[in-house]
Amino acid sequence: GTIYLRSGHTEYCFRLEEREFLSTGIARLKAELEVKKIAKQKEEAEKVAKREEKRKKRLAEEKRKKKLAEERRKEKEKQEKLARENDKTLYAVSTGTGFAVTNDGHIVTNNHVISGCQDVKIHSDERELRAKVMNRDSVNDIALIKAEFKPKYVFPLKSDNPKLLEDVFVGGYPFGRALSSSVKATKGVVSSLAGLGNNYSQLQIDAPLQPGNSGGPIIDTKGQVIGVAVAKLDLRKVLKDFGTMPDDVNFGIKSNVVVNFLTSNQINVKTRPQRYITRDIIAKQITDGTYLLSCWMTMAQVEKLKEQKVMFENLQ
């Protein structure tokens, strides 16, 4: 006959074989159910295994694609680097200032203005004159360059120390020609007779300086160069260390250091005492004796030095 069994929420129906005992039928049912259970478990295991296999294949494919993309990226960077290294084209990447010290075309500037440059050019009357680096003093950040031209004006250099609170004028080309092509001048006083860390080869001034002023002349009221503009405080660092923003704390290399440097390089400079002159004359001297300098490099050189110089975003 037909037997109905209930186990929990599941109901089973089966027929007893002819002359089959009930106990035997139940045992047979259990065996059949066990076989079905095992088969279902096997089927589920196979499904899990297939899903896992698909997952592994997907991960492996993603890893392969990621590795391939990374290899392509590295190869592209390698080719771009190789192209930059092989590219001999020169770009104007930074600017500074210099001033004439002889009638033979000798110009004084900062060493950091010309450091790493493959070419240095002096801009005079819309001309670009290729300059030769004659010598440099990396300790005091001074450099001497020369071009084949006759400056309109040659600055005299003061051989003795400047005086505290004396008036000064600074000539230069802040931000190169990004603002305008004419020379700029600022005014201030000598704030200290020593630079950072009691560096007595420097002086401190409050005349404003900007990137591009480096190497420009610091002039007294007699028209004598008493220093070479070299640096300004890092405002962000001072704000972080002291909690305040400094106003016009700038530095220059004293002229007697420059005189010693030039004399050691057999350059005769004007050091005779001068009379007080008008601002109009000082303005004319700054205009005629101060020059925009540009530093030219290959792209490979730019990559090495771009953290050390003020670079323009648009390379020319």
Secondary structure, 3 states (H helix, E strand, C coil): CEEEEEECCEEEEEECCCCCCHHHHHHHHHHHHHHHHHHHHHHHHHHHHHHHHHHHHHHHHHHHHHHHHHHHHHHHHHHHHHHHHHCCCCEEEEEEEEEECCCCCEEEECHHHHCCCCEEEEEECCEEEEEEEEEEECCCCEEEEECCCCCCCCCCECCCCCCCCCEEEEEECCCCCCCCCCCEEEEEEEEECCCCCCCCCEEEECCCCCCCCCCCEEECCCCCEEEEEEEECCHHHHHHHHCCCCCCCEEEEEHHHHHHHHHHCCCCCCCCCCCCCCHHHHHHHHHHHEEEEEEEECHHHHHHHCCCCCCCCCCC
